[in-house]
Each structure stands twice: as C-alpha cells, then as structure tokens.
Amino acid sequence: MLASARSDIKSLEERVGAQELVVREGANGGREAQLETERSLEWLHDSESSFQSELHGIRKRLDDIEESLRKLEIAVNEMQDYSYAFNIKILGVPELKVNEDAAFVLINKYPFKST
C-alpha cells in the first residue's frame, strides 16, 4: 500500500510538472502575443504619422496651387479689363474672309503698282 501511495504521488508530481510546463509555455506564448500586438500597434502609429505628414504636404501644395490660380485669375481679369485700351480699331478695310491676315488684304485689295 505504501508503494502504491508513493507511485500515486510520483504520478501526481509528473502531472503537476507537466501542467506547470503547459502554464509556463502559455504564459510565454501570451507574452509573445503581447509583444507582437505592441509591435503591430507601434507600426500602425508610425504609419499614421507618415500618412499625416504626407497629407500635410499635399494640403500645402494644394494651398500653393490655389494661390497661384487666384493670381492667374486676377491677371486674366486685368488683361480683359485693359485689353481694349491696347487694341487698334481699323475702319474702312473690308473683310474678304474669316480670319484673314492684313498682308493678304493689302496685296489683293490694293495691289502694288509700279510707276
């Protein structure tokens, strides 16, 4: 009976040792999972920071483009407002065809006569 009790105790010790090993491995596995989660969160944070800085750069370029477009719009409006002052209005020269040039009109309408 004493031998049987010793055998049972030895069997229980082995089972407890195996359970402790499983618990330790699970704890290590849990620690590894926690480390992996922390690494993933750090990568996500770095990625977000990178995206935020890239978005900031894109917004800056867009603001610069909008400012250039505003200046261009002002310049075009000024050109339209003042363009009439720089035009010359020619009277008395008939149009022979659409988009004719002045040289063609002068040669055909008023041919050169040698004296």
Phi and psi in degrees as GROMACS dihedral restraints (atoms count N, CA, C in turn):
[ dihedral_restraints ]
;  ai    aj    ak    al  type     phi  dphi    fc
    3     4     5     6     1   -61.7    20    10
    4     5     6     7     1   -39.6    20    10
    6     7     8     9     1   -66.1    20    10
    7     8     9    10     1   -38.0    20    10
    9    10    11    12     1   -66.6    20    10
   10    11    12    13     1   -40.2    20    10
   12    13    14    15     1   -66.5    20    10
   13    14    15    16     1   -41.6    20    10
   15    16    17    18     1   -62.4    20    10
   16    17    18    19     1   -40.3    20    10
   18    19    20    21     1   -63.2    20    10
   19    20    21    22     1   -43.0    20    10
   21    22    23    24     1   -64.6    20    10
   22    23    24    25     1   -41.1    20    10
   24    25    26    27     1   -63.6    20    10
   25    26    27    28     1   -43.8    20    10
   27    28    29    30     1   -62.1    20    10
   28    29    30    31     1   -42.6    20    10
   30    31    32    33     1   -62.3    20    10
   31    32    33    34     1   -42.7    20    10
   33    34    35    36     1   -64.5    20    10
   34    35    36    37     1   -40.2    20    10
   36    37    38    39     1   -61.3    20    10
   37    38    39    40     1   -41.9    20    10
   39    40    41    42     1   -63.9    20    10
   40    41    42    43     1   -43.2    20    10
   42    43    44    45     1   -65.3    20    10
   43    44    45    46     1   -41.6    20    10
   45    46    47    48     1   -64.1    20    10
   46    47    48    49     1   -42.6    20    10
   48    49    50    51     1   -61.2    20    10
   49    50    51    52     1   -41.6    20    10
   51    52    53    54     1   -65.2    20    10
   52    53    54    55     1   -41.3    20    10
   54    55    56    57     1   -64.4    20    10
   55    56    57    58     1   -40.8    20    10
   57    58    59    60     1   -61.9    20    10
   58    59    60    61     1   -40.9    20    10
   60    61    62    63     1   -62.4    20    10
   61    62    63    64     1   -43.8    20    10
   63    64    65    66     1   -62.5    20    10
   64    65    66    67     1   -42.5    20    10
   66    67    68    69     1   -64.4    20    10
   67    68    69    70     1   -43.2    20    10
   69    70    71    72     1   -63.3    20    10
   70    71    72    73     1   -45.2    20    10
   72    73    74    75     1   -62.8    20    10
   73    74    75    76     1   -40.2    20    10
   75    76    77    78     1   -63.3    20    10
   76    77    78    79     1   -39.4    20    10
   78    79    80    81     1   -66.1    20    10
   79    80    81    82     1   -42.1    20    10
   81    82    83    84     1   -65.3    20    10
   82    83    84    85     1   -41.0    20    10
   84    85    86    87     1   -63.2    20    10
   85    86    87    88     1   -39.6    20    10
   87    88    89    90     1   -64.6    20    10
   88    89    90    91     1   -38.5    20    10
   90    91    92    93     1   -66.3    20    10
   91    92    93    94     1   -40.7    20    10
   93    94    95    96     1   -64.0    20    10
   94    95    96    97     1   -41.5    20    10
   96    97    98    99     1   -63.9    20    10
   97    98    99   100     1   -39.3    20    10
   99   100   101   102     1   -64.8    20    10
  100   101   102   103     1   -42.8    20    10
  102   103   104   105     1   -63.2    20    10
  103   104   105   106     1   -40.9    20    10
  105   106   107   108     1   -63.8    20    10
  106   107   108   109     1   -41.5    20    10
  108   109   110   111     1   -62.7    20    10
  109   110   111   112     1   -43.0    20    10
  111   112   113   114     1   -63.3    20    10
  112   113   114   115     1   -41.8    20    10
  114   115   116   117     1   -63.3    20    10
  115   116   117   118     1   -40.6    20    10
  117   118   119   120     1   -64.3    20    10
  118   119   120   121     1   -43.2    20    10
  120   121   122   123     1   -64.4    20    10
  121   122   123   124     1   -39.1    20    10
  123   124   125   126     1   -64.7    20    10
  124   125   126   127     1   -42.3    20    10
  126   127   128   129     1   -62.2    20    10
  127   128   129   130     1   -43.4    20    10
  129   130   131   132     1   -61.8    20    10
  130   131   132   133     1   -41.3    20    10
  132   133   134   135     1   -63.2    20    10
  133   134   135   136     1   -44.7    20    10
  135   136   137   138     1   -63.3    20    10
  136   137   138   139     1   -40.5    20    10
  138   139   140   141     1   -63.9    20    10
  139   140   141   142     1   -42.5    20    10
  141   142   143   144     1   -63.1    20    10
  142   143   144   145     1   -42.2    20    10
  144   145   146   147     1   -62.2    20    10
  145   146   147   148     1   -41.0    20    10
  147   148   149   150     1   -63.9    20    10
  148   149   150   151     1   -45.0    20    10
  150   151   152   153     1   -63.8    20    10
  151   152   153   154     1   -39.0    20    10
  153   154   155   156     1   -63.6    20    10
  154   155   156   157     1   -43.4    20    10
  156   157   158   159     1   -68.9    20    10
  157   158   159   160     1   -37.1    20    10
  159   160   161   162     1   -65.7    20    10
  160   161   162   163     1   -41.1    20    10
  162   163   164   165     1   -63.9    20    10
  163   164   165   166     1   -39.6    20    10
  165   166   167   168     1   -61.1    20    10
  166   167   168   169     1   -43.5    20    10
  168   169   170   171     1   -62.7    20    10
  169   170   171   172     1   -40.7    20    10
  171   172   173   174     1   -65.6    20    10
  172   173   174   175     1   -42.3    20    10
  174   175   176   177     1   -62.5    20    10
  175   176   177   178     1   -39.6    20    10
  177   178   179   180     1   -62.7    20    10
  178   179   180   181     1   -46.0    20    10
  180   181   182   183     1   -62.7    20    10
  181   182   183   184     1   -39.5    20    10
  183   184   185   186     1   -63.5    20    10
  184   185   186   187     1   -41.5    20    10
  186   187   188   189     1   -62.1    20    10
  187   188   189   190     1   -41.0    20    10
  189   190   191   192     1   -63.4    20    10
  190   191   192   193     1   -41.8    20    10
  192   193   194   195     1   -64.7    20    10
  193   194   195   196     1   -42.9    20    10
  195   196   197   198     1   -61.4    20    10
  196   197   198   199     1   -40.3    20    10
  198   199   200   201     1   -65.3    20    10
  199   200   201   202     1   -43.6    20    10
  201   202   203   204     1   -62.9    20    10
  202   203   204   205     1   -41.2    20    10
  204   205   206   207     1   -64.1    20    10
  205   206   207   208     1   -39.2    20    10
  207   208   209   210     1   -63.3    20    10
  208   209   210   211     1   -44.0    20    10
  210   211   212   213     1   -63.9    20    10
  211   212   213   214     1   -40.6    20    10
  213   214   215   216     1   -64.4    20    10
  214   215   216   217     1   -40.5    20    10
  216   217   218   219     1   -61.9    20    10
  217   218   219   220     1   -42.4    20    10
  219   220   221   222     1   -63.0    20    10
  220   221   222   223     1   -44.0    20    10
  222   223   224   225     1   -62.6    20    10
  223   224   225   226     1   -42.9    20    10
  225   226   227   228     1   -64.3    20    10
  226   227   228   229     1   -43.2    20    10
  228   229   230   231     1   -61.8    20    10
  229   230   231   232     1   -41.3    20    10
  231   232   233   234     1   -64.3    20    10
  232   233   234   235     1   -40.9    20    10
  234   235   236   237     1   -62.0    20    10
  235   236   237   238     1   -41.9    20    10
  237   238   239   240     1   -66.9    20    10
  238   239   240   241     1   -38.8    20    10
  240   241   242   243     1   -67.0    20    10
  241   242   243   244     1   -37.5    20    10
  243   244   245   246     1  -103.3    20    10
  244   245   246   247     1    -0.6    20    10
  246   247   248   249     1   -65.1    20    10
  247   248   249   250     1   -33.1    20    10
  249   250   251   252     1   -64.2    20    10
  250   251   252   253     1   -32.8    20    10
  252   253   254   255     1   -66.2    20    10
  253   254   255   256     1   -24.5    20    10
  255   256   257   258     1   -98.0    20    10
  256   257   258   259     1    -5.2    20    10
  258   259   260   261     1   -84.7    20    10
  259   260   261   262     1   153.5    20    10
  261   262   263   264     1  -115.0    20    10
  262   263   264   265     1   129.7    20    10
  264   265   266   267     1   -99.7    20    10
  265   266   267   268     1   121.9    20    10
  267   268   269   270     1  -103.3    20    10
  268   269   270   271     1   127.8    20    10
  270   271   272   273     1  -112.9    20    10
  271   272   273   274     1   147.3    20    10
  273   274   275   276     1    87.7    20    10
  274   275   276   277     1     2.8    20    10
  276   277   278   279     1  -109.8    20    10
  277   278   279   280     1   113.5    20    10
  279   280   281   282     1   -72.0    20    10
  280   281   282   283     1   151.4    20    10
  282   283   284   285     1   -88.8    20    10
  283   284   285   286     1   124.6    20    10
  285   286   287   288     1   -88.5    20    10
  286   287   288   289     1   -35.3    20    10
  288   289   290   291     1  -153.0    20    10
  289   290   291   292     1   166.1    20    10
  291   292   293   294     1   -67.8    20    10
  292   293   294   295     1   138.6    20    10
  294   295   296   297     1    58.2    20    10
  295   296   297   298     1    37.3    20    10
  297   298   299   300     1   -76.2    20    10
  298   299   300   301     1   158.1    20    10
  300   301   302   303     1  -106.1    20    10
  301   302   303   304     1   161.0    20    10
  303   304   305   306     1   -64.0    20    10
  304   305   306   307     1   -38.3    20    10
  306   307   308   309     1   -61.8    20    10
  307   308   309   310     1   -42.3    20    10
  309   310   311   312     1   -60.9    20    10
  310   311   312   313     1   -44.0    20    10
  312   313   314   315     1   -63.7    20    10
  313   314   315   316     1   -46.0    20    10
  315   316   317   318     1   -63.1    20    10
  316   317   318   319     1   -41.8    20    10
  318   319   320   321     1   -69.0    20    10
  319   320   321   322     1   -43.0    20    10
  321   322   323   324     1   -82.6    20    10
  322   323   324   325     1   -37.4    20    10
  324   325   326   327     1   -84.7    20    10
  325   326   327   328     1   -37.8    20    10
  327   328   329   330     1  -125.2    20    10
  328   329   330   331     1    73.6    20    10
  330   331   332   333     1   -60.8    20    10
  331   332   333   334     1   149.0    20    10
  333   334   335   336     1   -72.4    20    10
  334   335   336   337     1   128.9    20    10
  336   337   338   339     1  -114.1    20    10
  337   338   339   340     1   124.9    20    10
  339   340   341   342     1   -84.2    20    10
  340   341   342   343     1   146.7    20    10
